[in-house]
C-alpha cells in the first residue's frame, strides 16, 4: 500500500516538487524502518514494537503535515 502512495507522489514531482519531495522523504524513512526489521530478523512482536516506536510518530507527523498543507 505504501508503494501505491509513493508512486503518486513520485508522479507529482513535476507539479509540486517541494511537497512531493517532503512526502517521498518521509516514505523513505518508513522503508528504512521496515528494512531494518527484515535485516535484523526481528520477531513479529519486535517488529510491532519497532513500528510503534519509530513508524507511528513519522506517520502522525506526516498526517498532520498533510492536513496543514
N, CA, C and O atoms as a Tripos MOL2 file, in Angstrom:
@<TRIPOS>MOLECULE
protein
  276   275    69     0     0
PROTEIN
NO_CHARGES

@<TRIPOS>ATOM
      1 N           0.8110   -1.1860    0.0000 N.3       1 UNK1
      2 CA          0.0000    0.0000    0.0000 C.3       1 UNK1
      3 C           0.8630    1.2610    0.0000 C.2       1 UNK1
      4 O           0.5390    2.2420   -0.6710 O.2       1 UNK1
      5 N           1.9240    1.2320    0.7290 N.am      2 UNK2
      6 CA          2.8220    2.3790    0.7780 C.3       2 UNK2
      7 C           3.4120    2.6680   -0.5990 C.2       2 UNK2
      8 O           3.6350    3.8210   -0.9700 O.2       2 UNK2
      9 N           3.6580    1.5970   -1.3420 N.am      3 UNK3
     10 CA          4.1950    1.7580   -2.6860 C.3       3 UNK3
     11 C           3.2510    2.5060   -3.6050 C.2       3 UNK3
     12 O           3.6940    3.2740   -4.4580 O.2       3 UNK3
     13 N           1.9520    2.2900   -3.4420 N.am      4 UNK4
     14 CA          0.9660    2.9910   -4.2660 C.3       4 UNK4
     15 C           0.9790    4.4870   -3.9670 C.2       4 UNK4
     16 O           0.9360    5.3070   -4.8840 O.2       4 UNK4
     17 N           1.0380    4.8340   -2.7070 N.am      5 UNK5
     18 CA          1.0820    6.2460   -2.3250 C.3       5 UNK5
     19 C           2.3850    6.8800   -2.8130 C.2       5 UNK5
     20 O           2.3880    7.9940   -3.3370 O.2       5 UNK5
     21 N           3.4890    6.1560   -2.6340 N.am      6 UNK6
     22 CA          4.7790    6.6780   -3.0680 C.3       6 UNK6
     23 C           4.7620    6.9640   -4.5660 C.2       6 UNK6
     24 O           5.2730    7.9910   -5.0130 O.2       6 UNK6
     25 N           4.1850    6.0690   -5.3240 N.am      7 UNK7
     26 CA          4.1330    6.2180   -6.7750 C.3       7 UNK7
     27 C           3.4060    7.5000   -7.1750 C.2       7 UNK7
     28 O           3.8460    8.2120   -8.0780 O.2       7 UNK7
     29 N           2.3080    7.7880   -6.5120 N.am      8 UNK8
     30 CA          1.5390    9.0020   -6.8310 C.3       8 UNK8
     31 C           2.3450   10.2630   -6.5050 C.2       8 UNK8
     32 O           2.3120   11.2300   -7.2660 O.2       8 UNK8
     33 N           3.0590   10.2590   -5.3950 N.am      9 UNK9
     34 CA          3.8780   11.4280   -5.0560 C.3       9 UNK9
     35 C           5.0830   11.5380   -5.9850 C.2       9 UNK9
     36 O           5.5310   12.6420   -6.2920 O.2       9 UNK9
     37 N           5.6010   10.4140   -6.4280 N.am     10 UNK10
     38 CA          6.6900   10.4390   -7.3980 C.3      10 UNK10
     39 C           6.2110   11.0960   -8.6950 C.2      10 UNK10
     40 O           6.9210   11.9020   -9.2970 O.2      10 UNK10
     41 N           5.0030   10.7390   -9.1100 N.am     11 UNK11
     42 CA          4.4240   11.3320  -10.3120 C.3      11 UNK11
     43 C           4.1540   12.8290  -10.1310 C.2      11 UNK11
     44 O           4.2050   13.5850  -11.1010 O.2      11 UNK11
     45 N           3.8710   13.2620   -8.9100 N.am     12 UNK12
     46 CA          3.5290   14.6670   -8.6760 C.3      12 UNK12
     47 C           4.7500   15.5770   -8.5530 C.2      12 UNK12
     48 O           4.5980   16.7860   -8.3790 O.2      12 UNK12
     49 N           5.9420   15.0250   -8.6390 N.am     13 UNK13
     50 CA          7.1600   15.8420   -8.5680 C.3      13 UNK13
     51 C           7.1640   16.9770   -9.5830 C.2      13 UNK13
     52 O           7.6810   18.0580   -9.3030 O.2      13 UNK13
     53 N           6.5970   16.7420  -10.7480 N.am     14 UNK14
     54 CA          6.5950   17.7710  -11.7890 C.3      14 UNK14
     55 C           5.6470   18.9140  -11.4410 C.2      14 UNK14
     56 O           5.9210   20.0640  -11.7830 O.2      14 UNK14
     57 N           4.5560   18.6200  -10.7780 N.am     15 UNK15
     58 CA          3.5530   19.6380  -10.4510 C.3      15 UNK15
     59 C           3.8710   20.4170   -9.1840 C.2      15 UNK15
     60 O           3.6430   21.6250   -9.1240 O.2      15 UNK15
     61 N           4.3960   19.7360   -8.1770 N.am     16 UNK16
     62 CA          4.6620   20.3680   -6.8840 C.3      16 UNK16
     63 C           5.8810   19.7030   -6.2440 C.2      16 UNK16
     64 O           5.7510   18.9210   -5.3020 O.2      16 UNK16
     65 N           7.0600   20.0220   -6.7680 N.am     17 UNK17
     66 CA          8.2700   19.3120   -6.3360 C.3      17 UNK17
     67 C           8.5700   19.3980   -4.8420 C.2      17 UNK17
     68 O           8.9950   18.4060   -4.2500 O.2      17 UNK17
     69 N           8.3630   20.5350   -4.2280 N.am     18 UNK18
     70 CA          8.7150   20.6770   -2.8090 C.3      18 UNK18
     71 C           7.8710   19.7550   -1.9290 C.2      18 UNK18
     72 O           8.4040   19.0500   -1.0730 O.2      18 UNK18
     73 N           6.5840   19.7620   -2.1380 N.am     19 UNK19
     74 CA          5.7070   18.9060   -1.3280 C.3      19 UNK19
     75 C           5.9390   17.4300   -1.6310 C.2      19 UNK19
     76 O           5.9660   16.5950   -0.7270 O.2      19 UNK19
     77 N           6.1040   17.1260   -2.8970 N.am     20 UNK20
     78 CA          6.3470   15.7300   -3.2810 C.3      20 UNK20
     79 C           7.6260   15.2150   -2.6390 C.2      20 UNK20
     80 O           7.6520   14.1030   -2.1130 O.2      20 UNK20
     81 N           8.6850   16.0110   -2.6780 N.am     21 UNK21
     82 CA          9.9620   15.5830   -2.0920 C.3      21 UNK21
     83 C           9.8470   15.3710   -0.5890 C.2      21 UNK21
     84 O          10.4390   14.4370   -0.0470 O.2      21 UNK21
     85 N           9.0920   16.2280    0.0860 N.am     22 UNK22
     86 CA          8.9130   16.0550    1.5260 C.3      22 UNK22
     87 C           8.2430   14.7150    1.8220 C.2      22 UNK22
     88 O           8.7260   13.9400    2.6470 O.2      22 UNK22
     89 N           7.1420   14.4520    1.1500 N.am     23 UNK23
     90 CA          6.4030   13.2100    1.3950 C.3      23 UNK23
     91 C           7.2540   12.0080    1.0230 C.2      23 UNK23
     92 O           7.2870   11.0220    1.7610 O.2      23 UNK23
     93 N           7.9380   12.0730   -0.0990 N.am     24 UNK24
     94 CA          8.7950   10.9570   -0.5130 C.3      24 UNK24
     95 C           9.9150   10.7120    0.5020 C.2      24 UNK24
     96 O          10.2990    9.5660    0.7360 O.2      24 UNK24
     97 N          10.4320   11.7730    1.0960 N.am     25 UNK25
     98 CA         11.4490   11.6190    2.1430 C.3      25 UNK25
     99 C          10.9040   10.9160    3.3710 C.2      25 UNK25
    100 O          11.5780   10.0780    3.9690 O.2      25 UNK25
    101 N           9.6790   11.2620    3.7460 N.am     26 UNK26
    102 CA          9.0490   10.6030    4.8900 C.3      26 UNK26
    103 C           8.7860    9.1290    4.5910 C.2      26 UNK26
    104 O           9.0020    8.2660    5.4410 O.2      26 UNK26
    105 N           8.3240    8.8560    3.3890 N.am     27 UNK27
    106 CA          8.0790    7.4690    2.9950 C.3      27 UNK27
    107 C           9.3830    6.6780    2.9990 C.2      27 UNK27
    108 O           9.4070    5.5140    3.3990 O.2      27 UNK27
    109 N          10.4640    7.3110    2.5530 N.am     28 UNK28
    110 CA         11.7650    6.6370    2.5500 C.3      28 UNK28
    111 C          12.1720    6.2510    3.9710 C.2      28 UNK28
    112 O          12.7370    5.1790    4.1860 O.2      28 UNK28
    113 N          11.8890    7.1130    4.9320 N.am     29 UNK29
    114 CA         12.1990    6.8000    6.3310 C.3      29 UNK29
    115 C          11.4270    5.5640    6.7970 C.2      29 UNK29
    116 O          11.9470    4.7550    7.5660 O.2      29 UNK29
    117 N          10.1920    5.4230    6.3320 N.am     30 UNK30
    118 CA          9.3990    4.2420    6.6830 C.3      30 UNK30
    119 C           9.9960    2.9810    6.0610 C.2      30 UNK30
    120 O          10.0330    1.9260    6.6940 O.2      30 UNK30
    121 N          10.4600    3.0980    4.8240 N.am     31 UNK31
    122 CA         11.1250    1.9590    4.1830 C.3      31 UNK31
    123 C          12.3780    1.5480    4.9540 C.2      31 UNK31
    124 O          12.6720    0.3580    5.0720 O.2      31 UNK31
    125 N          13.1080    2.5190    5.4730 N.am     32 UNK32
    126 CA         14.3220    2.2210    6.2550 C.3      32 UNK32
    127 C          13.9610    1.4250    7.5070 C.2      32 UNK32
    128 O          14.6650    0.4820    7.8680 O.2      32 UNK32
    129 N          12.8770    1.7970    8.1630 N.am     33 UNK33
    130 CA         12.4330    1.0830    9.3600 C.3      33 UNK33
    131 C          12.0940   -0.3650    9.0070 C.2      33 UNK33
    132 O          12.4950   -1.2890    9.7150 O.2      33 UNK33
    133 N          11.3630   -0.5610    7.9210 N.am     34 UNK34
    134 CA         10.9920   -1.9230    7.5070 C.3      34 UNK34
    135 C          12.2190   -2.7410    7.1030 C.2      34 UNK34
    136 O          12.3070   -3.9300    7.4070 O.2      34 UNK34
    137 N          13.1540   -2.1020    6.4230 N.am     35 UNK35
    138 CA         14.3840   -2.7980    6.0210 C.3      35 UNK35
    139 C          15.1810   -3.2250    7.2520 C.2      35 UNK35
    140 O          15.7330   -4.3240    7.2960 O.2      35 UNK35
    141 N          15.2330   -2.3440    8.2450 N.am     36 UNK36
    142 CA         15.9360   -2.6510    9.4900 C.3      36 UNK36
    143 C          15.3220   -3.8820   10.1580 C.2      36 UNK36
    144 O          16.0420   -4.7660   10.6210 O.2      36 UNK36
    145 N          14.0040   -3.9330   10.2050 N.am     37 UNK37
    146 CA         13.3260   -5.0760   10.8240 C.3      37 UNK37
    147 C          13.6630   -6.3680   10.1050 C.2      37 UNK37
    148 O          13.9130   -7.3940   10.7370 O.2      37 UNK37
    149 N          13.6690   -6.3140    8.7850 N.am     38 UNK38
    150 CA         13.9600   -7.5070    7.9900 C.3      38 UNK38
    151 C          15.4150   -7.9380    8.1550 C.2      38 UNK38
    152 O          15.7020   -9.1130    8.3850 O.2      38 UNK38
    153 N          16.3240   -6.9790    8.0360 N.am     39 UNK39
    154 CA         17.7530   -7.3080    8.1310 C.3      39 UNK39
    155 C          18.1360   -7.8190    9.5100 C.2      39 UNK39
    156 O          19.0170   -8.6690    9.6370 O.2      39 UNK39
    157 N          17.4790   -7.3040   10.5430 N.am     40 UNK40
    158 CA         17.7760   -7.7350   11.9060 C.3      40 UNK40
    159 C          17.0570   -9.0280   12.2810 C.2      40 UNK40
    160 O          17.2800   -9.5710   13.3630 O.2      40 UNK40
    161 N          16.1920   -9.5260   11.3870 N.am     41 UNK41
    162 CA         15.4690  -10.7670   11.6470 C.3      41 UNK41
    163 C          14.5740  -10.6860   12.8660 C.2      41 UNK41
    164 O          14.4930  -11.6320   13.6490 O.2      41 UNK41
    165 N          13.9070   -9.5670   13.0250 N.am     42 UNK42
    166 CA         13.0840   -9.3570   14.2130 C.3      42 UNK42
    167 C          11.8550  -10.2680   14.2150 C.2      42 UNK42
    168 O          11.3350  -10.6450   13.1650 O.2      42 UNK42
    169 N          11.4190  -10.6010   15.3980 N.am     43 UNK43
    170 CA         10.1880  -11.3820   15.5610 C.3      43 UNK43
    171 C           8.9980  -10.4680   15.3010 C.2      43 UNK43
    172 O           9.1530   -9.2520   15.1840 O.2      43 UNK43
    173 N           7.8270  -11.0500   15.2120 N.am     44 UNK44
    174 CA          6.6040  -10.2760   14.9880 C.3      44 UNK44
    175 C           6.4200   -9.2450   16.1000 C.2      44 UNK44
    176 O           6.0800   -8.0920   15.8350 O.2      44 UNK44
    177 N           6.6440   -9.6620   17.3360 N.am     45 UNK45
    178 CA          6.4940   -8.7330   18.4630 C.3      45 UNK45
    179 C           7.5290   -7.6130   18.4100 C.2      45 UNK45
    180 O           7.2190   -6.4630   18.7230 O.2      45 UNK45
    181 N           8.7390   -7.9410   18.0210 N.am     46 UNK46
    182 CA          9.7860   -6.9300   17.9100 C.3      46 UNK46
    183 C           9.4860   -5.9440   16.7780 C.2      46 UNK46
    184 O           9.7440   -4.7470   16.9020 O.2      46 UNK46
    185 N           8.9430   -6.4560   15.6820 N.am     47 UNK47
    186 CA          8.5680   -5.5810   14.5650 C.3      47 UNK47
    187 C           7.4570   -4.6380   15.0110 C.2      47 UNK47
    188 O           7.4910   -3.4450   14.7110 O.2      47 UNK47
    189 N           6.4890   -5.1690   15.7160 N.am     48 UNK48
    190 CA          5.3880   -4.3310   16.2170 C.3      48 UNK48
    191 C           5.9320   -3.2220   17.1100 C.2      48 UNK48
    192 O           5.5300   -2.0660   16.9780 O.2      48 UNK48
    193 N           6.8360   -3.5630   18.0090 N.am     49 UNK49
    194 CA          7.4300   -2.5710   18.9160 C.3      49 UNK49
    195 C           8.2050   -1.5240   18.1240 C.2      49 UNK49
    196 O           8.0810   -0.3290   18.3900 O.2      49 UNK49
    197 N           8.9980   -1.9620   17.1580 N.am     50 UNK50
    198 CA          9.7730   -1.0430   16.3310 C.3      50 UNK50
    199 C           8.8490   -0.0790   15.5820 C.2      50 UNK50
    200 O           9.1030    1.1250   15.5350 O.2      50 UNK50
    201 N           7.7910   -0.6120   15.0040 N.am     51 UNK51
    202 CA          6.8430    0.2380   14.2740 C.3      51 UNK51
    203 C           6.1680    1.2450   15.2060 C.2      51 UNK51
    204 O           6.0060    2.4130   14.8530 O.2      51 UNK51
    205 N           5.7790    0.7890   16.3900 N.am     52 UNK52
    206 CA          5.1470    1.7020   17.3410 C.3      52 UNK52
    207 C           6.0930    2.8140   17.7710 C.2      52 UNK52
    208 O           5.6810    3.9650   17.9180 O.2      52 UNK52
    209 N           7.3520    2.4730   17.9690 N.am     53 UNK53
    210 CA          8.3290    3.4500   18.4430 C.3      53 UNK53
    211 C           8.8320    4.3790   17.3390 C.2      53 UNK53
    212 O           9.0800    5.5580   17.5900 O.2      53 UNK53
    213 N           8.9840    3.8640   16.1290 N.am     54 UNK54
    214 CA          9.6190    4.6570   15.0770 C.3      54 UNK54
    215 C           8.6800    5.0580   13.9380 C.2      54 UNK54
    216 O           8.7260    6.1980   13.4780 O.2      54 UNK54
    217 N           7.8400    4.1500   13.4840 N.am     55 UNK55
    218 CA          6.9930    4.4470   12.3260 C.3      55 UNK55
    219 C           5.7640    5.2730   12.6950 C.2      55 UNK55
    220 O           5.3970    6.1950   11.9670 O.2      55 UNK55
    221 N           5.1340    4.9550   13.8050 N.am     56 UNK56
    222 CA          3.9110    5.6730   14.1750 C.3      56 UNK56
    223 C           4.1710    7.1790   14.3510 C.2      56 UNK56
    224 O           3.3780    7.9820   13.8600 O.2      56 UNK56
    225 N           5.2460    7.5880   15.0290 N.am     57 UNK57
    226 CA          5.4960    9.0320   15.1170 C.3      57 UNK57
    227 C           5.7120    9.6860   13.7380 C.2      57 UNK57
    228 O           5.2660   10.8100   13.5080 O.2      57 UNK57
    229 N           6.3850    8.9900   12.8410 N.am     58 UNK58
    230 CA          6.5650    9.5250   11.4810 C.3      58 UNK58
    231 C           5.2300    9.6550   10.7640 C.2      58 UNK58
    232 O           4.9690   10.6590   10.1010 O.2      58 UNK58
    233 N           4.3950    8.6490   10.8980 N.am     59 UNK59
    234 CA          3.0810    8.6900   10.2530 C.3      59 UNK59
    235 C           2.1930    9.7790   10.8560 C.2      59 UNK59
    236 O           1.4500   10.4450   10.1350 O.2      59 UNK59
    237 N           2.2680    9.9580   12.1570 N.am     60 UNK60
    238 CA          1.4940   11.0280   12.7990 C.3      60 UNK60
    239 C           1.9590   12.3950   12.2970 C.2      60 UNK60
    240 O           1.1410   13.2690   12.0090 O.2      60 UNK60
    241 N           3.2580   12.5680   12.1970 N.am     61 UNK61
    242 CA          3.8190   13.8230   11.6980 C.3      61 UNK61
    243 C           3.4000   14.0610   10.2490 C.2      61 UNK61
    244 O           3.0170   15.1730    9.8840 O.2      61 UNK61
    245 N           3.4740   13.0210    9.4320 N.am     62 UNK62
    246 CA          3.0830   13.1330    8.0290 C.3      62 UNK62
    247 C           1.5950   13.4600    7.9110 C.2      62 UNK62
    248 O           1.2030   14.2970    7.0980 O.2      62 UNK62
    249 N           0.7800   12.8090    8.7090 N.am     63 UNK63
    250 CA         -0.6560   13.0790    8.6890 C.3      63 UNK63
    251 C          -0.9230   14.5550    8.9950 C.2      63 UNK63
    252 O          -1.6940   15.2090    8.2930 O.2      63 UNK63
    253 N          -0.2880   15.0710   10.0370 N.am     64 UNK64
    254 CA         -0.5020   16.4710   10.3930 C.3      64 UNK64
    255 C          -0.0060   17.4000    9.2900 C.2      64 UNK64
    256 O          -0.6490   18.4060    8.9900 O.2      64 UNK64
    257 N           1.1260   17.0720    8.6880 N.am     65 UNK65
    258 CA          1.6580   17.8750    7.5910 C.3      65 UNK65
    259 C           0.6840   17.8840    6.4270 C.2      65 UNK65
    260 O           0.4570   18.9320    5.8220 O.2      65 UNK65
    261 N           0.1040   16.7370    6.1010 N.am     66 UNK66
    262 CA         -0.8550   16.6580    5.0010 C.3      66 UNK66
    263 C          -2.1030   17.4820    5.3100 C.2      66 UNK66
    264 O          -2.6540   18.1250    4.4170 O.2      66 UNK66
    265 N          -2.5420   17.4690    6.5360 N.am     67 UNK67
    266 CA         -3.7080   18.2710    6.9280 C.3      67 UNK67
    267 C          -3.3970   19.7660    6.8000 C.2      67 UNK67
    268 O          -4.2130   20.5420    6.3030 O.2      67 UNK67
    269 N          -2.2140   20.1490    7.2530 N.am     68 UNK68
    270 CA         -1.8180   21.5580    7.2490 C.3      68 UNK68
    271 C          -1.4700   22.0910    5.8590 C.2      68 UNK68
    272 O          -1.5670   23.2900    5.6000 O.2      68 UNK68
    273 N          -1.0680   21.1890    4.9760 N.am     69 UNK69
    274 CA         -0.6030   21.6320    3.6570 C.3      69 UNK69
    275 C          -1.5560   21.1860    2.5790 C.2      69 UNK69
    276 O          -1.3310   21.4660    1.4020 O.2      69 UNK69
@<TRIPOS>BOND
     1     1     2 1
     2     2     3 1
     3     3     4 2
     4     3     5 am
     5     5     6 1
     6     6     7 1
     7     7     8 2
     8     7     9 am
     9     9    10 1
    10    10    11 1
    11    11    12 2
    12    11    13 am
    13    13    14 1
    14    14    15 1
    15    15    16 2
    16    15    17 am
    17    17    18 1
    18    18    19 1
    19    19    20 2
    20    19    21 am
    21    21    22 1
    22    22    23 1
    23    23    24 2
    24    23    25 am
    25    25    26 1
    26    26    27 1
    27    27    28 2
    28    27    29 am
    29    29    30 1
    30    30    31 1
    31    31    32 2
    32    31    33 am
    33    33    34 1
    34    34    35 1
    35    35    36 2
    36    35    37 am
    37    37    38 1
    38    38    39 1
    39    39    40 2
    40    39    41 am
    41    41    42 1
    42    42    43 1
    43    43    44 2
    44    43    45 am
    45    45    46 1
    46    46    47 1
    47    47    48 2
    48    47    49 am
    49    49    50 1
    50    50    51 1
    51    51    52 2
    52    51    53 am
    53    53    54 1
    54    54    55 1
    55    55    56 2
    56    55    57 am
    57    57    58 1
    58    58    59 1
    59    59    60 2
    60    59    61 am
    61    61    62 1
    62    62    63 1
    63    63    64 2
    64    63    65 am
    65    65    66 1
    66    66    67 1
    67    67    68 2
    68    67    69 am
    69    69    70 1
    70    70    71 1
    71    71    72 2
    72    71    73 am
    73    73    74 1
    74    74    75 1
    75    75    76 2
    76    75    77 am
    77    77    78 1
    78    78    79 1
    79    79    80 2
    80    79    81 am
    81    81    82 1
    82    82    83 1
    83    83    84 2
    84    83    85 am
    85    85    86 1
    86    86    87 1
    87    87    88 2
    88    87    89 am
    89    89    90 1
    90    90    91 1
    91    91    92 2
    92    91    93 am
    93    93    94 1
    94    94    95 1
    95    95    96 2
    96    95    97 am
    97    97    98 1
    98    98    99 1
    99    99   100 2
   100    99   101 am
   101   101   102 1
   102   102   103 1
   103   103   104 2
   104   103   105 am
   105   105   106 1
   106   106   107 1
   107   107   108 2
   108   107   109 am
   109   109   110 1
   110   110   111 1
   111   111   112 2
   112   111   113 am
   113   113   114 1
   114   114   115 1
   115   115   116 2
   116   115   117 am
   117   117   118 1
   118   118   119 1
   119   119   120 2
   120   119   121 am
   121   121   122 1
   122   122   123 1
   123   123   124 2
   124   123   125 am
   125   125   126 1
   126   126   127 1
   127   127   128 2
   128   127   129 am
   129   129   130 1
   130   130   131 1
   131   131   132 2
   132   131   133 am
   133   133   134 1
   134   134   135 1
   135   135   136 2
   136   135   137 am
   137   137   138 1
   138   138   139 1
   139   139   140 2
   140   139   141 am
   141   141   142 1
   142   142   143 1
   143   143   144 2
   144   143   145 am
   145   145   146 1
   146   146   147 1
   147   147   148 2
   148   147   149 am
   149   149   150 1
   150   150   151 1
   151   151   152 2
   152   151   153 am
   153   153   154 1
   154   154   155 1
   155   155   156 2
   156   155   157 am
   157   157   158 1
   158   158   159 1
   159   159   160 2
   160   159   161 am
   161   161   162 1
   162   162   163 1
   163   163   164 2
   164   163   165 am
   165   165   166 1
   166   166   167 1
   167   167   168 2
   168   167   169 am
   169   169   170 1
   170   170   171 1
   171   171   172 2
   172   171   173 am
   173   173   174 1
   174   174   175 1
   175   175   176 2
   176   175   177 am
   177   177   178 1
   178   178   179 1
   179   179   180 2
   180   179   181 am
   181   181   182 1
   182   182   183 1
   183   183   184 2
   184   183   185 am
   185   185   186 1
   186   186   187 1
   187   187   188 2
   188   187   189 am
   189   189   190 1
   190   190   191 1
   191   191   192 2
   192   191   193 am
   193   193   194 1
   194   194   195 1
   195   195   196 2
   196   195   197 am
   197   197   198 1
   198   198   199 1
   199   199   200 2
   200   199   201 am
   201   201   202 1
   202   202   203 1
   203   203   204 2
   204   203   205 am
   205   205   206 1
   206   206   207 1
   207   207   208 2
   208   207   209 am
   209   209   210 1
   210   210   211 1
   211   211   212 2
   212   211   213 am
   213   213   214 1
   214   214   215 1
   215   215   216 2
   216   215   217 am
   217   217   218 1
   218   218   219 1
   219   219   220 2
   220   219   221 am
   221   221   222 1
   222   222   223 1
   223   223   224 2
   224   223   225 am
   225   225   226 1
   226   226   227 1
   227   227   228 2
   228   227   229 am
   229   229   230 1
   230   230   231 1
   231   231   232 2
   232   231   233 am
   233   233   234 1
   234   234   235 1
   235   235   236 2
   236   235   237 am
   237   237   238 1
   238   238   239 1
   239   239   240 2
   240   239   241 am
   241   241   242 1
   242   242   243 1
   243   243   244 2
   244   243   245 am
   245   245   246 1
   246   246   247 1
   247   247   248 2
   248   247   249 am
   249   249   250 1
   250   250   251 1
   251   251   252 2
   252   251   253 am
   253   253   254 1
   254   254   255 1
   255   255   256 2
   256   255   257 am
   257   257   258 1
   258   258   259 1
   259   259   260 2
   260   259   261 am
   261   261   262 1
   262   262   263 1
   263   263   264 2
   264   263   265 am
   265   265   266 1
   266   266   267 1
   267   267   268 2
   268   267   269 am
   269   269   270 1
   270   270   271 1
   271   271   272 2
   272   271   273 am
   273   273   274 1
   274   274   275 1
   275   275   276 2
@<TRIPOS>SUBSTRUCTURE
     1 UNK1         2 RESIDUE 1 A UNK
     2 UNK2         6 RESIDUE 1 A UNK
     3 UNK3        10 RESIDUE 1 A UNK
     4 UNK4        14 RESIDUE 1 A UNK
     5 UNK5        18 RESIDUE 1 A UNK
     6 UNK6        22 RESIDUE 1 A UNK
     7 UNK7        26 RESIDUE 1 A UNK
     8 UNK8        30 RESIDUE 1 A UNK
     9 UNK9        34 RESIDUE 1 A UNK
    10 UNK10       38 RESIDUE 1 A UNK
    11 UNK11       42 RESIDUE 1 A UNK
    12 UNK12       46 RESIDUE 1 A UNK
    13 UNK13       50 RESIDUE 1 A UNK
    14 UNK14       54 RESIDUE 1 A UNK
    15 UNK15       58 RESIDUE 1 A UNK
    16 UNK16       62 RESIDUE 1 A UNK
    17 UNK17       66 RESIDUE 1 A UNK
    18 UNK18       70 RESIDUE 1 A UNK
    19 UNK19       74 RESIDUE 1 A UNK
    20 UNK20       78 RESIDUE 1 A UNK
    21 UNK21       82 RESIDUE 1 A UNK
    22 UNK22       86 RESIDUE 1 A UNK
    23 UNK23       90 RESIDUE 1 A UNK
    24 UNK24       94 RESIDUE 1 A UNK
    25 UNK25       98 RESIDUE 1 A UNK
    26 UNK26      102 RESIDUE 1 A UNK
    27 UNK27      106 RESIDUE 1 A UNK
    28 UNK28      110 RESIDUE 1 A UNK
    29 UNK29      114 RESIDUE 1 A UNK
    30 UNK30      118 RESIDUE 1 A UNK
    31 UNK31      122 RESIDUE 1 A UNK
    32 UNK32      126 RESIDUE 1 A UNK
    33 UNK33      130 RESIDUE 1 A UNK
    34 UNK34      134 RESIDUE 1 A UNK
    35 UNK35      138 RESIDUE 1 A UNK
    36 UNK36      142 RESIDUE 1 A UNK
    37 UNK37      146 RESIDUE 1 A UNK
    38 UNK38      150 RESIDUE 1 A UNK
    39 UNK39      154 RESIDUE 1 A UNK
    40 UNK40      158 RESIDUE 1 A UNK
    41 UNK41      162 RESIDUE 1 A UNK
    42 UNK42      166 RESIDUE 1 A UNK
    43 UNK43      170 RESIDUE 1 A UNK
    44 UNK44      174 RESIDUE 1 A UNK
    45 UNK45      178 RESIDUE 1 A UNK
    46 UNK46      182 RESIDUE 1 A UNK
    47 UNK47      186 RESIDUE 1 A UNK
    48 UNK48      190 RESIDUE 1 A UNK
    49 UNK49      194 RESIDUE 1 A UNK
    50 UNK50      198 RESIDUE 1 A UNK
    51 UNK51      202 RESIDUE 1 A UNK
    52 UNK52      206 RESIDUE 1 A UNK
    53 UNK53      210 RESIDUE 1 A UNK
    54 UNK54      214 RESIDUE 1 A UNK
    55 UNK55      218 RESIDUE 1 A UNK
    56 UNK56      222 RESIDUE 1 A UNK
    57 UNK57      226 RESIDUE 1 A UNK
    58 UNK58      230 RESIDUE 1 A UNK
    59 UNK59      234 RESIDUE 1 A UNK
    60 UNK60      238 RESIDUE 1 A UNK
    61 UNK61      242 RESIDUE 1 A UNK
    62 UNK62      246 RESIDUE 1 A UNK
    63 UNK63      250 RESIDUE 1 A UNK
    64 UNK64      254 RESIDUE 1 A UNK
    65 UNK65      258 RESIDUE 1 A UNK
    66 UNK66      262 RESIDUE 1 A UNK
    67 UNK67      266 RESIDUE 1 A UNK
    68 UNK68      270 RESIDUE 1 A UNK
    69 UNK69      274 RESIDUE 1 A UNK
